[in-house]
Amino acid sequence: MKKEYSFTVAIEPCKEGGYFGTCPSIPGCHVQGETYEETLRELKAAIKAMIEDYIEDKEVLPAGEVAFTTVKVAV
């Protein structure tokens, strides 16, 4: 039986074109793609591969809990 995991991801447009995606909970988990959809697809594949590596190496998986908030800064 497969287990489902949830992780917060961030995808942002690159100045030079395309998109950059990252999963803040998993160190080193980031991808680039030409479109938003491609970047999301590649990011899911990268997360899956990294989780499989954690499991294979019998390491504790990252918690997957990241909080984003907004701050106001007066300048």
Buried (B, 14 or more C-beta within 10 A) or exposed (E): EEEEEEBEBEBEEEEEEBBBBBBBBBEEBBBEBEEBEBBBBBBBEBBEEBBEEBEEEEEEBBEBEEEEEEEEEEE
